[in-house]
Amino acid sequence: MARLIPVILSGGAGTRLWPVSREMHPKPFIRLADGQSLLQKTFLRGAMLPDVEAVLTVTNREHYFKSEDEFLACQTAPIEHDYVLEPFGRNTAGAIAAAALVAAERYGDDACLLVLAADHIITDQAAFATAVASARKAAEQGALVTFGIRPERPETGFGYIEAGPGTEGAARPVKRFVEKPSLEVAQQYLAAGSFYWNSGMFCFSAATALAELAVHAPAVLAAVRPALAHGRRTAGERLSSIELDAGDFAAVPDISIDYALMEKSAKVQVVPCDIGWSDIGSWTALAALEQADDRGNRIVGEALLEDVSNCYIQSLDRVVGAVGVSDLIVVDTPDALLVARQDRAQDVRAVVQRLKAAGHESVRLHREVHRPWGTYTVLEEGPRFKIKRIVVKPGARLSLQLHHHRSEHWVVVSGRAAVINGEREIAIGANESTYIPANTQHRLFNPGDEDCVMIEVQVGDYVGEDDIVRLDDQYGRS
């Protein structure tokens, strides 16, 4: 039997889940009540399947190190971590083509790819494994398999797949794909019993996917091949990555795998399944994962309610008081607050579009920002100054850098730091500090086995994040 390679597609901004989902902290990194992120759940979902020895993730290069941290934090057994790193998004056809080419190179043309979205929930792992086994069997016989979710209601927010006749539990031929229907049409689909929600999950061999792409979407393959050939490769113990060349990748058509391939190929089959699936496409979908109280309220964090019903309130940093309201979504973060009616949850993206047009930082970043070496949190900012709390992981180092417009004061709170400050190399510990003038090259390394926590005070005529010149960087950012 050919190797099964789960392929995690971890892209997209998840704008309908703002303000928790941001461009630099997108939906897959959202943590649920059990402490696991959607990305971790997807990784475990694939890694727990029988005979899986490697997981391939396609993600933005900015999310590489955070994704690896997420996987290592939840992994229970050694497994290969392969990455395809995109310089920017180009939809799912390009991502899957790159994954198929990499899998064929590393694991052979007959490698069976199980394509999973990083931001879905599946609550029935046993049923999922059964569906994958059926899909894998059909894929090994040359089919392009998709997973159809048995509809629970007449849903207008999903596309549908009409399946032909077949054996219960086995893959069936696909008659057609249908766009998101009206309510009346969705009711007809539900009554017919042969229509399924299009889950956006797939299973096929690398060889079949590449052969069918060559027929139906040759422009995608023609652009992805040089992006891989000219990409930068790294490899370590149970870890490999290839960063796609930005110039070549810009030529990849911006098209989904559904339009590019699945709706055109004659080899498409569907496995109908009931696996507890949700695409977590809005705050109402995320709220449904929480237990409701006797008035229909779902609370994450701390809230005091007086005459409140059918509300979802999330606030992890401070208490929320609500009085005499109903049918609301309230999501509080340190730098942004969302208040919306339940029936307008899909319209959150309009707020994000307006913020993006205004260049508002809350579209891109949280107050706590993840970097390959750790995190920083902006504590306060004003004219000519910024104060950060910086956490550097054991063994990690910041880039060798300088700033033209600001000086910096570093005060170590806990842990140890080895610092390059101009021509000096110094060691500083808790309750010790160093001052770095503008235009002075500097670097920090954590030589200890615990986090190095420090407070950084920036002072200057400009304290923007783009005032940084990287002279050397072990994470490839210089």
Residue, then its C-alpha position, 0 to 999 in steps of 0.5 A: m500500500a502506498r504511503l499516506i501523506p496528510v497535506i495541511l493547507s494553512g492559508g487565508a486570513g479568516t476575516r469573519l473571525w476578526p478580531v481574534s484572526r489577523e493576517m499574521h495570526p490567522k484562523p488556524f492559530i485560534r485556540l479553542a476552549d481545550g487549549q488546542s488550536l485549529l491547526q494543532k487539531t488538524f495536524l493530530r487528525g492526520a498524524m493519528l491515522p494508521d501508517v502516517e509517518a510524515v505530514l506536509t504543510v503548505t503555509n505562508r513563509e511568515h507562519y513557518f516557525k509558529s506552525e512548527d512550534e504548534f506541531l511540536a507542542c502537541q506531537t506525541a510520536p516522531i514524525e516527518h514535518d515537511y513544509v511548502l512555504e508560499p511567499f503569498g497566497r495563490n489559492t488552493a490549486g497552486a498549493i495542491a500542485a506544489a504539494a503533489l510535486v514535493a510529495a512525488e519527489r520525496y515519497g514517490d508518484d504513488a504517494c497518497l495525498l490526504v488534503l485537509a484544511a487547517d481551520h476545520i473541526i472534525t469531532d468523530q475521529a473514528a468515522f473520519a478514519t473510516a472515510v479516509a480508508s474508503a477514499r484511499k482505496a478509490a485513490e489508489q485505483g486512480a480516482l480524485v476523491t472528495f469528501g461529501i458531508r451529509p447535510e444536517r439542514p438546508e444550508t445556503g453557505f456551502g457548495y454541494i456535491e451531487a453523488g451518483p449511486g453506489t455502495e454504502g460507505a464506498a466512494r461514488p461517482v460525482k454527477r456535478f458540483v453545485e454553487k451555494p444555493s438559495l434556501e428553496v433549492a437547499q431544501q430540495y437538495l436535503a429532501a433528495g438525499s443524494f446531495y452532500w456539502n462540499s467539505g474542501m477535503f480531498c484524497f488522490s495519488a500524487a501521480t493522478a493529481l499531477a496528470e489531471l492538472a496537466v490536462h485541465a490546468p496546465a498553466v498552474l503546473a507550468a508556473v509552480r514547477p519553476a517556483l519549486a525549482h528556484g526555491r530555497r530548500t532547508a533540511g534538518e532532523r525530521l524537518s524539511s522545507i522549500e520556500l517557493d520563489a516569489g517571482d515564479f510563484a506570482a505567475v501561478p493562476d489564482i484559482s481554487i482546486d475545485y474550479a481548476l480540476m475537480e469540476k473538470s476531471a472525469k475521475v472525480q468520486v465522493v465519499p459521503c460521510d458523517i464525521g462531525w464536520s464544521d468549517i468554522g466560517s463565522w463566530t456563530a459556528l465557533a460559538a456552537l462549539e461551546q456549551a450554552d447556559d439555560r438562556g442560550n448564552r455561551i461564554v469564553g472567559e469572564a462575563l457577568l450577565e443580567d437579563v441576557s439571552n442567546c449571546y456569545i461573549q469571549s473575553l480572555d483578558r478582562v471581565v465583560g458586563a452585559v445587561g438586557v441584551s440578546d442575540l449578540i456576539v461580543v469578542d474582546t481582545p486587548d486592542a480591538l472589540l467586536v460587537a455584532r448581531q448574531d444574524r450579521a456574523q458573516d458581515v464582519r469581513a466588511v469591518v476588516q475591509r474598511l480597517k484594511a483600507a485605512g491601514h489599521e494595524s489591527v488587521r495584521l497584528h495582535r498586541e502579542v506578535h510571534r517571531p521565530w525566536g519568541t514573542y513580543t507584546v506592545l505594552e504602551e506606545g506614544p509619540r517618540f516611544k514604545i515599550k515592549r515585553i520581549v520573550v526569547k526562547p531558549g537557544a534562540r537569537l534575534s537577528l544582528q540588526l540596527h535602527h536608524h531612527r530609535s535607540e533602545h534600552w533593554v532590561v532583563v526581567s528573568g533568564r539570561a542574555a548574551v548581547i552584541n552591542g556595537e563592538r562589545e559582547i556582554a552577558i546580562g542577567a535579571n535586573e541588569s540592562t544595556y543601552i543601544p544607541a541608534n545606528t548601532q549593530h546589536r543582537l541578543f542570544n538566549p544561552g539558558d534553558e529557560d525563557c529570557v524575558m526583558i522589557e525594551v524601551q524604544v525612544g526616537d523620532y520614529v518607532g515603527e516596526d519597519d525601522i530595522v536593518r537586518l545584517d544577519d539572521q539565522y531564520g533567513r530574514s536578512 
